[in-house]
Amino acid sequence: MRVVIYVEGSSDKLAMEALLAPLIAEKATEGISIEFFRAKAGDAKKFLLLTIPVTSVNIILNNPNTVVVAIPDLYPKNKGFPHETFAELKKGMIDKFHETLQSRGLGDDPRLRERFQIFGFKYELETLILAAEAQLKTFLGVNSLKVTWQLPVEDQNHDLPPNRLSRDFLLVAVDPIKKL
């Protein structure tokens, strides 16, 4: 069996491979291949939302032992099609998948649909950095952090997403360290 997982960027791909390395190795011994791919250059989110459902149909039809997974970021909202929630994002991708099946005269075969899975980062992978406050303090070599983001970090809003918060925070926190 093969599991093909599409994420938006290189950092998502590398982080997921590192975080899931033990699971990937374990599954490999069971004959299950797990591979991560980043979206093509350009607007990665739009590519993931609009192109991957079509690509998934091709992969699933040509490789009967393959499952395709998409893990888009919720933020920014309304890219590709209108969505502000993960449920709306997932529905839009499933609709695109079904449209592709319909255009090929394949109807709505639930066996094909089961092999296309959609998960998501509520905002982005960077949420994990903000959620790991203790590890962040250790990494930065400090005893305390002035937390300026909302807790739980998954509840940030579309106007102040975790990737912007983590980038801004790390620039401020790491810059003084570089000067030492």
N, C-alpha and C positions, 0 to 999 in steps of 0.2 A: 504494500500500500504506500501511496505517496500523498503527502499533505503539502500543498503549495500555499504559502501565506504572503499576501501583498500588504505592505505598509507604505506610508507616505514618503519617508526619507531615509537616507543612509544612517542617520543616528538612530532612528527607530529600528532599522534592520540589525545594526550592530548590537544595540542594547538588548533586543529580544533574543538574539542568538546567545549573548553572554548570560542573560538571566535564565534562559531555558536550556543551557548547555547540558546539564545532567539529564534532563528529560529527553532531549534530542538524542543523546548517546544511548540512553536506555531503550528508547523506541527503535533506534537503529539495530540493536541486537535482536529485536523482535521482528525485524524486517519491515519496519515503518520508517520511511524517509520523510523528514520534516525540513523544508527549505523556505527561507525568507527571501523575498524580492522587494526592492523599493520601486515606487512608481517612477515612470519615465520623467526626464527633465521637463521643466515648465511648471504649470500649475498642477502640482502633485495631487492635491485633494480632488480637483475636478477630474483628473485622469482616473483616479481610483474609483470615484463615484460613477462615472459615465462609461469608462472603457473596460474596467475589470469585470463587470457583470457580463459583458459581451465576450470577453476573453475567457471567462469561466465556462461559458457554454461550449466554446471550442475545445477547451481542455477536457471538460467532463465527457463530451461526446467522443473524443479521440483516445481517451485514456480511462477505461472503465474502473480502474483501481485508484483513481485520484480524487481527492477532496480539495476544493479551493476555498480559501479563507481570505476575507478582506478585513483589515483593521484600520479604518480611517479615523482621523481626528474629528470630533464634533465641531471644533472651532477651525476656521471662521464659518459662521452660519451662512446658509443660503448659497453656497457654491455649488454649481452644477444643476441644482434644482432647489426649490424652497424647503428649508428645514431649520428648525431651531432646537429640536430635541433629537436624541438618539433614535427614538421610535420613528420619527419622520425621516431621518437619514436612512435607516434600515429599510423602511417601506419603499423609499425612492429607488434604492439599489435593487430590491427584490422586483419591483415593477419593471425596471430595465432588463433584468434577467428574464422575466416572463415575456416581455415584448420580444426579446431575441428568440426565445423558444417558439413563440407564436409565428414570428416571421419565417421560421424554418419549418413550419408545419408540424411542430412537435407537441402542440397543446400544452397542458399543464401537468406534466408527469411528476408526481411527488418524489419519485426515486431520484430524478435529476435535481430537484430543488433541495433535497436532503444533502446533496454533495456540494452545495454552495452555502457557506456559512459567513455571517457578518457579525463581527464584534467591533468594539470601538474604544478609543481613548476618549473619555468624556470631553476632554479638551485636547491634550497632547501628552506624549510620553513624559514631558517635563514635569507633569504633575507629580510623578514619582520622586523627583528631586526635592520638591517642596514638602512632600509628605514624610520624607526621611530626615526629619530635623536632627535627630541624634547623630546619624551618620554624617550629615552635612557639617555639624559642629566638629566632629572628629576629623573629617577631611580638611577643613579649614584651620584646624588647630586652635579653636576658640572654645571658651566655656559657655558662652551665651550668644544668642542671635536676637536681633530685634526683628521679630516676626511681623511683617507688614502685609501678609496675605491672609485671606480668609481661611478659617479652619472649619470643616474639612476642606482640603484644597480642591477637591472635586467640585465644590460649589462656587468656584469663581464665576465670573460672568463673561459674556461675549466681548465686553468692552475692555476687560482687564484679564486676559487669559494667562494661564500658568507659564506658557513659554516666554511671554513678555516679562512676567514677574521674576522668573528664575534667571533670565538673561540679565535683567537690570540688577537684581540682587547680587548675582555672582560677579558682575562687573564692578560693583561698589565694594564687595567683600574681598575680591581677589586682587584688585588694583593696589591697595596698600601693601599686600603681601609681596607683590612683585617688586615693590620699591625697596624692600629690606635687603 
